[in-house]
Each structure stands twice: as C-alpha cells, then as structure tokens.
Amino acid sequence: MTTSTYPMNKAQLVERRNLAKLAMELAQKQYLELTAIGPSCANCENFIGRRGGGGKCSKWDAEPPDDVKEVGCDEWSHDGIPF
C-alpha cells in the first residue's frame, strides 16, 4: 500500500480518512445488494410467469429451457424491484 506524498495537515488527514471510510461503507452496501440478486428468469423483467410453473420470455417469444430459467440468459434484465 502506498501513502500519499502530497502535503496535508491533521484536519485534512482526518477528513480524507472519514471520506475513505464512508466510500468503503457505501461500496460494501452496494456489493451486498448486488450479490443478493441471483439472475434467473423468475426475476427478469422480460419473463412472463404463469401460476403453477412455466412462463414465456417476451424478449424471445418462447418458453426458456429449465437450465436457462435457473440462471437467466445474456439478455437478463433486472427492473430494480427487490421482490
């Protein structure tokens, strides 16, 4: 790890530490939110599900194979709604 070579006083050091800590906390929160999203057809905005299983992808106008439903395809798109 490298240290800063530019001059700063104690107040600037404390401010920079606090800003760095806040940035790390925000990054950690965002990381946890993003890792909680598991891509699958069930949470893709292109998927129109049916009661009792099945469903259709509006992007491809077809029912995805079971192995794709579990992980989503490259066109998977999340709407940002957490449920």
C-alpha positions as CSV (number, residue, x, y, z in Angstrom):
1,M,0.0,0.0,0.0
2,T,1.3,3.4,-0.9
3,T,0.9,6.5,1.2
4,S,0.2,10.0,0.0
5,T,3.2,12.1,-0.9
6,Y,1.4,15.4,-1.1
7,P,1.3,17.7,1.9
8,M,-1.7,17.7,4.3
9,N,-2.4,18.8,7.8
10,K,-4.1,16.8,10.5
11,A,-7.6,18.1,9.8
12,Q,-7.2,17.2,6.1
13,L,-5.9,13.7,7.1
14,V,-8.9,13.1,9.3
15,E,-11.3,14.4,6.6
16,R,-9.7,12.1,4.0
17,R,-9.9,9.1,6.3
18,N,-13.6,9.8,7.0
19,L,-14.4,10.2,3.3
20,A,-12.5,7.0,2.5
21,K,-14.3,5.1,5.3
22,L,-17.7,6.4,4.0
23,A,-16.8,5.3,0.5
24,M,-15.9,1.8,1.7
25,E,-19.1,1.5,3.6
26,L,-21.2,2.6,0.6
27,A,-19.3,0.2,-1.7
28,Q,-19.8,-2.7,0.8
29,K,-23.5,-1.9,1.0
30,Q,-23.8,-1.8,-2.8
31,Y,-21.8,-5.0,-3.1
32,L,-24.1,-6.9,-0.7
33,E,-27.2,-5.6,-2.6
34,L,-25.8,-6.7,-5.9
35,T,-24.7,-10.1,-4.7
36,A,-28.2,-10.7,-3.3
37,I,-29.6,-10.6,-6.9
38,G,-29.4,-14.0,-8.4
39,P,-30.1,-13.8,-12.1
40,S,-32.9,-16.1,-13.3
41,C,-36.0,-16.0,-15.4
42,A,-38.0,-15.6,-12.2
43,N,-36.6,-12.1,-11.6
44,C,-36.1,-11.0,-15.2
45,E,-38.3,-8.1,-16.4
46,N,-38.7,-9.9,-19.8
47,F,-40.2,-13.1,-18.2
48,I,-44.0,-13.5,-18.0
49,G,-44.6,-16.3,-15.5
50,R,-47.6,-18.5,-15.0
51,R,-49.2,-19.9,-11.9
52,G,-48.1,-23.4,-11.3
53,G,-44.9,-23.0,-13.3
54,G,-44.0,-22.4,-16.9
55,G,-43.8,-19.0,-18.5
56,K,-42.7,-17.1,-21.5
57,C,-39.9,-14.8,-22.3
58,S,-41.2,-11.7,-24.0
59,K,-37.8,-10.9,-25.5
60,W,-37.6,-14.2,-27.4
61,D,-41.3,-15.0,-27.5
62,A,-40.6,-18.5,-26.2
63,E,-40.5,-20.6,-23.0
64,P,-36.9,-20.8,-21.9
65,P,-35.4,-24.3,-21.2
66,D,-35.3,-25.3,-17.5
67,D,-31.5,-24.9,-17.3
68,V,-31.7,-21.3,-18.6
69,K,-34.6,-20.5,-16.2
70,E,-32.4,-21.2,-13.3
71,V,-29.6,-18.8,-14.2
72,G,-31.1,-16.4,-16.8
73,C,-29.7,-15.7,-20.3
74,D,-27.4,-13.0,-21.6
75,E,-30.5,-10.8,-22.1
76,W,-31.5,-11.0,-18.4
77,S,-32.6,-7.6,-17.2
78,H,-33.5,-6.6,-13.7
79,D,-36.1,-4.0,-13.0
80,G,-34.7,-2.9,-9.7
81,I,-37.7,-4.0,-7.6
82,P,-36.4,-6.1,-4.8
83,F,-39.3,-8.6,-4.7
